[in-house]
Amino acid sequence: MSITVTNPEGRKVEFKDQRGPTCGLYALSFVLEYLYDIKMPATADGDKTKESLRNKFKKDGKTVIGELYNATPSMADYIKGLESTKIKCQSVACDVPSIIETLNGGGLCMVPFCVDAGGNPDNSGIHAHWCVLQAVPDKTKPGEVTALHWGDRMRKFSLAALKNSNSAIKDVDASWWGKEKDSTGLRYYHCEAEQSTAAKDSYGVVHQIKEGSVKLIPATPLSKNLAGKMLVFAK
């Protein structure tokens, strides 16, 4: 599934449903096209010769399987370097005034937060996820903002709830992730070890893992790299 958004210049930009653990890269792909008309897909959809954000980030050591665990100034500088003459990206504190200022100026915010099963912010500290804040808050509802993620529909998030969810993000331990055998997509599952040949998903369903696909995502201090931060993009 996906949704299509018309930007202020009248261009229609598709916010696609993510494939695999790549929510940050899908969000970034949308931002680049919406603001700068830079068409760089999040994933190559199986074509290893095709340029994509996932291939680029992997080659440069910024991701293992597609995860984006960094909203620091160094990540903002790296993103600007993708096309330095066009992209205006900063890492700033995730707070309500900064969000409103960015959106009122015609920019976009990429905000990491803790997502619940229904796609809304919670304060669990786990399930770190990314959304794009795209619309200027409605003056009649100043505490809400339009958010895009998962490619299914536009959502209305409470700015205060989103900020609290962002602040709650916790560190993650090292973990093994393997790609589903015979999958044409990027379906990765949490594995017990590098040698795992099968893995269970959150529903208890067993999935066969492709040989040699299991990767280690190292422990990451998300409380420093994501919590309290967001990436903002100016026109």
C-alpha positions in Angstrom: 0.0 0.0 0.0 1.0 3.6 -0.3 -0.4 7.1 -0.2 0.3 10.0 -2.6 0.8 13.5 -1.4 0.9 16.7 -3.5 3.7 19.0 -2.6 3.3 22.9 -2.7 4.8 22.8 -6.3 2.1 20.5 -7.5 4.2 17.4 -7.8 2.6 14.2 -6.6 5.0 12.2 -4.3 4.3 8.7 -3.2 4.9 7.7 0.4 5.4 4.0 0.0 4.8 1.1 2.4 8.1 0.1 3.8 9.8 -3.2 3.0 11.7 -4.7 5.8 13.2 -2.8 8.8 13.7 0.3 6.7 11.2 2.9 8.1 13.9 5.6 8.4 15.1 5.1 4.8 11.5 5.1 3.4 10.8 8.4 5.3 14.0 9.9 4.0 13.2 8.8 0.4 9.9 10.6 0.6 11.5 13.8 2.1 14.1 14.0 -0.6 11.6 13.7 -3.4 8.9 15.9 -1.7 11.3 18.8 -1.0 14.1 18.5 -3.5 12.8 16.4 -6.4 15.6 13.9 -5.7 14.3 10.4 -6.6 16.3 7.9 -4.6 14.3 4.8 -3.6 14.7 3.4 -0.1 15.4 -0.1 -1.4 16.4 -1.6 -4.8 13.6 -4.2 -4.8 16.0 -7.0 -5.5 18.0 -5.2 -8.2 21.5 -5.0 -6.8 22.6 -2.8 -9.7 20.0 -0.1 -8.8 21.0 2.8 -6.7 19.0 3.0 -3.4 19.4 4.6 0.0 19.7 1.1 1.6 22.6 0.2 -0.8 24.3 3.5 -0.2 23.9 3.4 3.6 25.2 -0.2 3.7 28.2 0.6 1.6 29.1 3.6 3.8 28.6 1.6 7.0 25.6 3.6 8.2 23.2 0.6 8.4 23.4 -3.2 8.6 20.1 -4.4 7.1 18.3 -1.1 6.6 17.8 0.3 10.1 18.4 4.0 10.7 19.4 4.4 14.4 20.9 7.9 14.2 19.5 11.4 14.4 22.7 13.2 15.4 24.5 16.0 13.6 26.8 13.5 12.0 23.9 11.8 10.3 22.5 15.1 9.2 25.9 15.9 7.6 25.9 12.5 5.9 22.5 13.1 4.5 23.4 16.5 3.2 26.3 14.9 1.5 24.0 12.8 -0.6 23.5 15.9 -2.7 25.1 18.9 -1.0 23.8 21.6 -3.4 20.2 20.8 -2.6 19.7 19.0 0.7 19.3 21.2 3.8 19.2 18.9 6.8 19.9 19.5 10.5 19.7 17.5 13.7 17.8 19.5 16.3 16.1 19.0 19.6 12.7 17.3 19.3 10.4 19.8 20.8 7.0 21.3 19.8 8.3 24.8 18.9 11.0 23.4 16.6 8.4 21.2 14.8 6.0 24.1 14.3 8.8 26.5 13.1 10.0 23.9 10.6 6.5 23.1 9.2 5.5 26.8 9.1 8.7 27.4 7.0 7.7 24.8 4.4 10.1 22.1 5.7 9.6 18.6 6.9 10.5 16.8 10.2 11.7 13.2 10.4 10.9 12.2 14.0 11.9 9.0 15.7 9.4 7.7 18.2 8.1 4.5 20.0 5.3 3.0 17.9 2.5 0.8 19.3 0.7 -1.9 17.4 -1.9 0.6 16.1 0.7 2.9 14.6 0.5 5.5 17.3 3.1 7.0 19.7 3.6 5.4 23.1 6.0 5.7 25.9 7.2 2.1 26.1 10.7 3.1 25.1 10.8 0.2 22.6 9.9 -0.3 18.9 11.8 2.7 17.6 10.2 3.9 14.4 10.3 7.0 12.1 7.5 9.3 10.9 7.5 12.3 8.6 5.6 15.4 9.8 4.3 17.0 6.6 1.5 19.4 7.3 1.4 22.7 9.1 -0.7 22.2 12.3 -4.4 23.2 11.9 -4.9 26.5 13.7 -8.1 25.2 15.2 -6.2 22.2 16.6 -2.7 23.6 17.5 -1.8 20.5 19.5 -2.0 18.1 16.5 0.1 17.5 13.4 -0.2 15.3 10.3 2.2 12.4 10.3 3.1 9.9 7.6 4.5 6.4 8.2 3.9 2.8 7.1 2.6 4.2 3.8 -1.0 3.4 4.6 -2.7 6.7 5.5 -2.2 10.1 7.0 -2.5 10.2 10.7 -3.1 12.9 13.3 -0.6 12.9 16.2 -0.6 14.9 19.3 2.6 17.0 19.3 3.0 16.5 23.1 2.5 12.8 22.8 5.0 12.5 20.0 7.6 14.5 21.9 7.1 12.3 25.0 7.4 9.2 22.9 10.6 10.4 21.3 12.1 11.2 24.7 11.2 7.7 26.0 13.3 5.8 23.4 15.6 3.3 25.1 18.9 1.7 24.1 18.9 -1.6 22.2 21.0 -4.7 22.8 23.0 -6.4 20.1 20.7 -8.7 18.1 20.9 -11.1 15.2 18.5 -10.7 12.2 18.0 -13.1 9.3 16.3 -12.8 5.9 13.4 -15.1 5.2 14.3 -17.9 2.9 13.0 -17.6 -0.7 11.5 -14.2 0.1 11.5 -11.6 -2.7 11.2 -8.8 -0.2 13.2 -7.7 2.8 11.6 -9.8 5.4 14.0 -10.0 8.4 13.3 -11.8 11.6 15.0 -11.8 15.0 17.3 -14.8 15.3 19.0 -16.5 18.3 22.4 -16.7 16.7 24.4 -16.3 13.5 23.8 -20.0 12.7 20.0 -19.8 13.0 18.1 -21.5 10.2 14.6 -20.5 11.5 13.1 -17.8 13.6 9.7 -17.0 15.2 7.9 -13.7 14.6 5.9 -11.8 17.2 2.9 -14.1 16.5 4.8 -17.3 17.1 4.9 -18.2 13.4 8.1 -20.0 12.4 10.0 -18.7 9.3 12.9 -20.4 7.5 16.0 -18.2 7.3 18.1 -17.9 4.2 21.6 -19.4 4.6 24.3 -16.8 5.2 21.8 -13.9 5.6 22.0 -13.5 9.4 23.5 -10.2 10.4 24.5 -8.8 13.7 23.1 -5.3 14.6 25.4 -4.1 17.4 24.1 -2.7 20.6 23.2 1.0 20.0 22.7 3.8 22.5 19.4 5.0 21.1 18.9 7.1 24.2 21.8 9.3 22.8 21.4 8.8 19.1 17.6 9.1 18.8 15.9 10.2 22.0 15.4 14.0 22.2 16.4 14.5 18.6 14.9 14.7 15.2 16.1 15.5 11.6 14.6 18.6 10.0 14.7 19.6 6.4 14.4 23.1 5.0 13.2 24.0 1.5 
